[in-house]
Amino acid sequence: MNLKHLYYFWKTAKSGGVVRAGEALHVTPQTISTQIRLLEESLDTQLFARDGRALELTPAGQVALEYADEMFSLSAELEEALRHYPKGRPMEFRVGVSDAVPKSLAYRLLRPAVDPADPVRIICREARLERLLSELAIHKLDLVIADSPVPPSVDVRAYNHRLGASGLSFIAARSLLALHPGALADGGDFPACVGRLPLLLPGEGSAIRRCLVDWLDRQRLRPRIVGEFDDTALMTAFGRAGVGMFAVPTVIEAETLASGDVQLLGRAEDVNLEYFAISVERRLTHPCVLAISNAAREGLES
């Protein structure tokens, strides 16, 4: 099959006719028509149903268009991937991090992309997922790190690459527990103790909040909510100050407890917090993204 003929067919189907396709390709409509006819003859299949000057895809043409979309999309991805290998200057890696992803976890995921032996200039943006996806769609970002896949309400063609999952750990400052000596009755009967302490919640719209609220409902627990935070680092700071207990992904539990001013109440191991790398590529090709994906498989799931 002649790929040039297929390309002309694809352009015609996407443009809505041979005239517009010819204008886009800077060739005459007759040239376009000839190329499509040669393609149909080589395949012994009619791809367009002709009604005067109007063209409509036949069922076979619909199938051909779907394959052509994939082929030329991969071609564009290949070109973009090769452009990521500039010579004479560091590679630039532009990544957006959803504000719902804990900073320490974001660092853990992004650290493998920075290799001292192969200098990379990393540019990080933090915002709500919807804004980051809009920047990804116009190629202002190479990747978005998020705690949820692309929402159905967002009209962006992007692909979700699952990095891993984590349970949920409940943590409280020792100063908070001193103010509520009865909270850890019976040796700290988790999860019942969660209902006896004030709670700090992640911001609305975050996956960790949805999972946390669902878990509380299943456990029939109604702790008193004393704060809500879009920024997880700020929530953790208030938690360390003893304002309320808080929940973090179990994967960063150890580093959260390392300071010694907080202690673990228990783990909700039936909670499944997932993390995703979102890109416009169906197949990951950017070397920084591949490094993140490979390291996450080994570290995030462990």
C-alpha positions in Angstrom: 0.0 0.0 0.0 1.3 3.4 -1.0 1.5 5.5 2.2 1.3 8.7 0.2 -2.0 7.6 -1.3 -3.2 6.8 2.3 -2.1 10.2 3.5 -4.1 11.9 0.8 -7.1 9.8 1.7 -6.6 10.7 5.4 -6.3 14.4 4.8 -9.5 14.3 2.6 -11.5 12.5 5.3 -10.3 14.8 8.0 -10.7 18.0 5.9 -14.2 17.1 4.7 -13.5 17.1 1.0 -10.9 17.1 -1.8 -10.9 20.9 -2.2 -10.0 21.6 1.4 -7.5 18.7 1.4 -5.9 20.2 -1.7 -5.6 23.6 -0.1 -4.0 22.1 3.0 -1.5 20.1 0.9 -1.0 22.7 -1.8 -2.0 20.4 -4.6 -5.0 20.4 -7.0 -8.2 18.6 -6.2 -7.7 16.5 -9.3 -4.4 15.3 -7.8 -6.1 14.3 -4.6 -8.9 12.5 -6.4 -6.3 10.6 -8.5 -4.4 9.5 -5.4 -7.5 8.3 -3.6 -8.7 6.4 -6.7 -5.3 4.6 -7.0 -5.5 3.7 -3.3 -9.0 2.2 -3.8 -7.8 0.3 -6.8 -4.8 -1.1 -5.0 -7.1 -2.3 -2.1 -9.9 -3.3 -4.4 -12.2 -1.5 -1.9 -14.3 1.7 -2.2 -13.4 4.1 0.6 -15.7 7.0 -0.3 -19.3 7.0 -1.5 -19.6 9.8 -4.1 -22.8 11.8 -4.4 -22.0 14.5 -7.0 -19.2 16.5 -5.4 -20.0 15.3 -1.9 -18.0 12.5 -0.3 -19.0 10.2 2.5 -16.9 7.4 4.0 -18.1 3.9 3.3 -17.9 1.4 6.2 -14.5 0.3 4.8 -13.5 3.9 4.7 -14.3 4.3 8.4 -12.1 1.4 9.2 -9.3 2.8 7.0 -9.7 6.2 8.7 -9.3 4.7 12.2 -6.1 2.9 11.2 -4.8 6.0 9.4 -5.4 8.1 12.5 -3.3 5.7 14.5 -0.5 5.5 11.9 -0.1 9.3 11.4 -0.5 9.9 15.1 2.4 7.6 15.8 4.3 9.3 13.0 3.8 12.7 14.8 4.9 11.1 18.1 8.0 9.7 16.5 9.0 13.2 15.2 8.3 14.7 18.6 10.4 12.0 20.4 13.3 12.6 18.1 13.1 16.3 18.7 13.7 15.6 22.4 17.3 14.8 21.6 18.8 18.3 21.0 22.5 18.5 20.6 24.7 21.0 22.4 22.3 22.0 25.2 20.5 20.2 28.0 17.2 18.4 27.3 14.2 20.4 28.6 11.5 18.4 30.4 8.3 20.3 31.2 6.0 18.5 33.7 2.8 19.5 35.5 2.0 18.2 39.0 -1.5 18.2 40.2 -1.8 20.1 43.5 -3.5 17.1 45.0 -0.3 15.0 44.8 1.8 15.2 47.9 5.1 17.1 47.3 7.3 14.3 48.7 5.6 11.8 46.4 5.9 14.1 43.4 9.6 14.4 44.1 10.0 10.6 44.4 8.3 10.2 41.1 10.2 12.9 39.3 13.7 12.3 40.7 14.6 9.5 38.3 14.1 12.0 35.4 17.1 14.0 36.6 20.4 12.2 35.7 23.6 14.1 36.5 25.3 12.1 33.7 22.8 13.4 31.1 21.8 16.9 32.2 18.1 17.7 32.0 16.5 21.1 32.6 13.3 20.2 34.5 10.5 22.8 34.6 7.7 22.0 37.1 4.3 23.6 37.2 1.7 23.0 39.9 -2.0 23.6 39.4 -5.4 21.9 39.3 -5.6 19.0 37.0 -7.9 20.6 34.5 -5.6 23.5 33.9 -2.6 21.2 33.5 -4.4 19.1 31.0 -5.2 22.1 28.9 -1.5 23.0 28.8 -0.6 19.4 27.9 -3.1 19.5 25.0 -1.3 22.5 23.4 2.2 20.9 24.1 3.2 23.4 26.8 3.8 20.4 29.0 5.4 17.0 28.2 3.7 15.2 31.1 1.2 15.6 33.9 1.5 13.7 37.2 -1.9 13.2 38.8 -3.8 11.2 41.4 -6.6 10.4 38.9 -7.0 9.6 35.2 -8.2 12.2 32.7 -11.8 13.2 33.9 -14.6 12.3 31.4 -15.7 15.9 31.5 -12.3 17.2 30.1 -12.3 17.2 26.3 -8.6 16.5 25.9 -7.1 13.7 23.9 -4.6 12.2 26.3 -3.5 8.8 27.6 -3.3 7.6 31.2 -0.2 5.6 32.2 -0.7 4.1 35.6 2.4 4.5 37.8 1.2 2.6 40.9 -1.1 2.6 43.9 -0.9 3.1 47.6 -3.1 2.6 50.7 -3.9 5.3 53.2 -2.2 6.0 56.6 -3.7 8.0 59.4 -1.3 10.1 61.4 -1.7 12.4 64.4 0.7 14.7 66.2 1.7 13.6 69.7 0.6 17.0 71.0 -2.9 16.3 69.6 -3.1 12.9 71.3 -2.0 14.5 74.6 -5.1 16.7 74.4 -7.3 13.7 73.7 -6.1 11.0 76.1 -9.2 8.9 75.5 -8.8 8.7 71.8 -6.5 5.7 71.9 -8.6 3.6 74.2 -8.0 -0.1 74.3 -4.5 0.2 73.0 -5.4 2.4 70.0 -8.3 0.6 68.6 -8.0 1.6 64.9 -10.2 2.5 63.1 -12.5 3.5 65.9 -10.0 6.0 67.2 -10.4 8.0 64.0 -13.9 9.0 65.0 -12.6 10.5 68.3 -10.1 13.0 66.9 -10.5 16.1 64.8 -9.7 15.6 61.2 -8.0 17.6 58.4 -9.3 17.0 54.9 -7.6 17.3 51.5 -9.3 19.7 49.2 -12.5 19.0 47.2 -12.0 17.2 43.9 -8.9 15.3 44.9 -8.9 11.6 44.6 -7.4 11.1 48.1 -10.4 13.1 49.6 -12.9 10.9 47.7 -11.2 7.7 48.9 -11.0 9.0 52.5 -14.6 10.1 52.6 -15.8 6.8 51.1 -13.7 4.9 53.7 -15.1 6.9 56.6 -18.6 6.2 55.3 -17.9 2.4 55.1 -16.5 2.5 58.7 -19.5 4.6 59.9 -17.1 7.1 61.4 -18.0 10.8 61.7 -14.9 12.7 62.9 -15.1 16.5 63.4 -13.7 18.3 60.4 -11.5 21.2 61.5 -9.8 22.1 58.2 -9.7 21.6 54.4 -6.6 22.1 52.3 -5.9 22.0 48.6 -2.2 22.0 49.3 -1.2 18.7 51.0 2.0 20.2 52.4 0.1 22.9 54.2 -2.3 20.3 55.5 0.6 18.2 56.9 2.1 21.3 58.5 -1.2 22.0 60.4 -1.3 18.3 61.3 2.2 18.4 62.8 1.1 21.5 64.8 -1.6 19.4 66.4 -4.6 21.0 64.8 -6.0 17.7 63.6 -5.1 14.2 62.5 -4.5 13.7 58.7 -4.1 11.0 56.2 -1.3 10.5 53.7 -0.6 7.8 51.1 1.1 4.8 52.8 3.9 5.0 50.3 5.2 8.2 52.1 4.3 7.1 55.6 7.8 6.5 56.7 9.2 9.9 55.8 6.2 11.6 57.4 6.9 9.8 60.6 10.6 10.3 60.5 10.5 13.6 62.4 9.2 11.9 65.6 6.6 14.6 66.4 3.8 12.5 64.9 2.7 8.9 65.2 0.8 6.3 63.1 -2.8 5.6 64.1 -3.4 2.9 61.6 -3.6 2.0 57.9 -6.6 1.7 55.6 -5.2 -1.0 53.4 -8.4 -1.5 51.5 -8.1 2.0 50.1 -6.5 2.1 46.6 -5.0 5.5 45.8 -3.7 5.4 42.2 -1.2 7.7 40.5 -0.9 8.4 36.8 1.4 9.9 34.3 -0.8 11.6 31.6 0.7 12.3 28.2 -0.5 13.0 24.7 1.5 9.9 23.6 -0.2 6.5 23.5 3.3 5.0 23.8 5.8 6.6 26.1 8.9 7.7 24.3 10.3 10.7 26.1 13.4 9.4 28.0 12.5 11.4 31.2 9.0 10.0 31.1 10.3 6.4 30.6 12.7 6.9 33.6 9.7 8.0 35.8 7.5 5.1 34.6 10.2 2.4 35.1 11.2 3.7 38.6 7.6 4.0 39.7 6.9 0.3 38.9 9.8 -0.7 41.1 9.3 1.9 43.9 5.7 3.0 44.2 4.3 -0.5 44.3 6.8 -1.8 46.9 
